[in-house]
């Protein structure tokens, strides 16, 4: 009897809801609506461009926010950091390697995402293919993050402790001394 009363109350409550509320809920667009026209469904055009250009995309925040300066920002702050010409050359070298490796890995990652997208679009994906695609994508993401983090590690070795403190202050991470 108790169960019957609960069902009756639920049905009655549903009937009392304004008709528009139920219709709106039934036909509410997915937050993914419109993404089906993307070149690669899992990546925005901006993400594709960032991967291909070797952008940092926040991959090195663990380093950046813990006093391991990045090469691009270090070079941007060369004057206030009072970088010597040898330091500038060293940081430029780190940046060149980072950008080269990040572009290569980013391009590979975009291509692998394209392959995964095509497998789903073509209905040819199975568990084995899915395992392979996602494992390769995860490996590439890890390698790409490593490239960016390694650059921060290498830049830290080039700078003095005072330059690192100044970098953090100039970037707004620590109070100025």
N, C-alpha and C positions, 0 to 999 in steps of 0.2 A: 504494500500500500504506500509506504514511504517513497519508494522509487517512482510510483505512478504520480504522486504529488509533485516530485521534483521535475519530472518530464513535463507535466502540465504547466508548471510555473515557467519553465524555460520556453515552451512554445508560446505561452501568453506574452512573456517579455519580448520575445522576438517579434511578435505581431504588433506590439506597441511601438516599436522603433519606427521613426520616420522612414518612409519608403526610400528617400534619397540616400540615407545612410547605408542601407543594405546595397543599393545599386552602385553607390560610389565604391564600396568595398569590393564588390564583385568585379568591377571594371577598372580598378586602380592600375595605372600603368606601372610596370616594373621599372626600377631605377636603371635597368639595363636597356630599356627601350631606346632605340636609335644606335646602339653600339653594334647591332648586327650588320651595319654597313661598313664597319672598319675593315681595313686591309687585313689586319691580323686581329682577331676578336679580343685577345687577352691584352693587347698593347694599344695605347693611344698613339696618335701620330707624334705627339710630343715625346713619349717614351721611346719610340723607335728612333727619333732624331737624337735623343740624348744617348742612347746606347751606341749608335753609330758614330757619334762625335766624341765619345769617351768621357762624357760628363760625369761628375761625381755622384749626383743624385742622392746625396746623403749616405752613401755607402761607407764613408769613413768617419761618421760622427763619433764613434767610440774613441777614435784617435783625436780628432779635431777638438772635442770638448773636454779632453783630458790632457791638454798641453802638448800635443803632438801636431805642430803646424803643418798645413798642407802646402804643397809647392806653388800652386797658382796664387794663393793669397799671400804667401811669403814674398813672392816676386812682386806682387802688387804693392806690398808694404816695404819694399827694399830700402827706400829713403828713410822712413821713420825707424826702421830696424837697424839702420846703418850697416847694411850688408857689405862686406868687402867684395871686391871683384871676383875673388876665388870662391866665395860663398855663393855669389850670384851664378857663377858658372856651374857650380856643383848642383844647386837647386834647379837650374835650367835643365841640366842633364837628367836629374830625377824626373822632372816633369815630362821631358821628351819620351823617356822610357815608359812612364805611366800612361801617357796619352796613346802611344803606339800600341801597347798591350791592351789597354782598355778599348780602343777602337776595334782591334782584332777580335777580342772576346765579345764585345757588344754586338758586332756584326754576326758572329757565330750564334749568339743567343737569339737575335732577331730571326735568323734563318731557321733555327730549331723551333721557335714558337710558330713560325709560318708552316713548317712541316706538321706540327701537332694540329694546328688549325685546319690544314688541308685534310689530314687523316679523319678528323671529326666531320668536316664538311662532305667528304666523299664517302662517309660511312664505312671506312676501312679500318678504323681503330679497333683493336682488341686489347685484352689485358696485357699481353706481352709487349705490344707496340707502345701502349700507354706507359708501362714500366720503363721501357727504354727511353722514350721521349722525356718523361719527367725526370729521370735520373740524369740524363745529359743536361737538361735545362738547369737542374739544381747544381750540378757540378760547375757549369759555366757561371752561374750566379755567384757561387762561392769563390771561384777563381777571379772573377771580376772584382769582388769585394776585397780579396786579398791584394790585388794589384794596387787598389787605392789606399788600403791600409799600410801596405809596405812603403809606399811613397811618403806617407806621413812619418813613418819610423825612420826612413833615411834622411828626411829633412831635419828631424830632431837631432840627428847625429852631427849635422853641419852647423847648427846654431849653438850659440852660447846659452847658458841658463838665463842670463839677463835678456837676451833677444827673445827667448821663449816667453818669459814673463811679459815683456813689452808686446809681443804678438797677441797674447791672451787679452791684455788690456785694450789694445787697439781694436780687437775683434769684439770687445764687449763681454768677454767671458769672466774677467777678473777686474777688480778695481785697479785704477792706475796707482802707481807708487809715487 
